[in-house]
Amino acid sequence: MKTNQAAIAPRLTGNQGRTALKTVLNILEKWECSTAEKKALLGIEADSTFFKYQKDPSKAKVSRDTMERLSYLLNIHSALRILFSAKESVYGWVRQPNEHPFYQGRSAMDVMTQGRVVDLYEVMTRLNSQ
C-alpha cells in the first residue's frame, strides 16, 4: 500500500515557515548558540543569507531543507519542555555531555551541529522515546 507523504507531513506555507524560523531563532538564542552553530543547525552556509534571515525572518525564503530542520528543532524544544520543568534544564540540556551510547560523551549540540539533517532527527527521536 502506497503512503501519501503529504497526509503524513503536510507542507508548511511560506508564512508558517517564516514564523517557525523566528521561533527557532529565539530558541537558538536561549541555547546560547554561536553564529556558526546557528548556521549549521539551520543548514544555511552563506553569512549574508543567515544575517538577512536573522535580521528579518518575516522576509525569509525558507527552503524545504530548512523547513525540515525547523520542524526537528521545534520538536526537540517541545520534548525538552515536557521532560524538564526547570528553564535551566530546558535550555541547558543541549550543551551537557551525555553518556548515552548514541552520544558517546558528546552533547546534543555537538551532534546536531555536524550539519546533517539526520543528526537533528536522531536527537529528536531519542528525546521523544523518553
N, C-alpha and C positions, 0 to 999 in steps of 0.2 A: 504494500500500500504506500503510495507516494504521499509525503507530508507537505502541506502547504506552509512554506517557511514564513510567509507574510503573516499567517494566522498565529504563528508561534511568537514571532518578534516583529510587531508592526513597526514600520519605518517612521521615525520621528520627522515632524515637519521642520522647516528651517527655523521657525520661531522656537520650537521646543529644543532644538539643538543649541541655539544661542542661549536660551535660559539655562540649559544643563551646563553649558560652558561657564557661564557666570557663577553658577553654584559651585562647580568643581574648582574653579579658580579660588573661591573663598575657602573651600576645604583645604586646598593645597597650601594656602597661606597659614591656616591653623596647624597644618602638618609641618610648618616651617621649612618648606621646600625651597631649594635654591632655584635659580633660573634654569640651570642645566637639568635639574630633576624634573621641573615642571615640563620642560620641552620633551624630555624622554617619556614621561607619563602620558602626555598628550599626543606624542608622535609627530611633533612639529620640529622640523630641522632648521628652518630659516629664522634667524633672530628677528628680522623685520616683520615676518608674519606673526611670530609669537608676541612681540611687543605691541603690534597693532591689535591683536585679539585681546590681549590683557588690558589695553587702554580702553577699548570699547567693544566688549563681547557682543553687543547688540548688532554690530556690523560684520560679524564673522561669517565666513562661508565654511560651515562645518562639514568636513568630508565624512564619508561612511566609516572610514577607519577611525577618525577622531570620535565620531558618534559612538562607535563600539567601545572605545576606550572610556569615554564619559560614562557610559552605562555601567561598565565594570567598576569604575571609581565610585560612582554613586552607590552601587550595591555594596562595595567594601565599606564605605562610610556608614551605610544603613546597618550592616551587620555589626559593626563596632558599637554603634549606639544601642543595639539590642543586647550585646554581650556585656557592655560596661555601663555603669551608672555615673562614674566619675569622669568629668571632662578630661582630666589629665590622662586617663587611660584611653578614652575615645580617640584623642588626638595624639597621644604619645606612643601607643602600641606599635604603630608602623615603623618606629625607629628602634624598638627594643630587640636585642638579639633573641633569636628563637631557637630552642633546642629540638623542635620537631624535626624528624628526619628530612622532610622536604626542604626546610630552611637551612639545615646544617650549620646552625650558629649565626646565620645571617639574619638581618632584619627583613621585614616585608618590604621596606623601602629599597633595600639592596636588591631584592628580587625584582620588584616592579620597575625599577629604573634601568633594567637591562635593555629596554627599548622594544621588547616584543609584546604584542597584544596577549599572547598566550600566558605570559607571566602575570598579567593582571587577572586573567581568567583563573589561573591556578590559585592565586591568593584568595580571590573571591570564593571559589568553591570550597577551599579549606575553612574559611570563616563561616560559610553557610552550613557546613556539616557539623558545626559545634552546637 
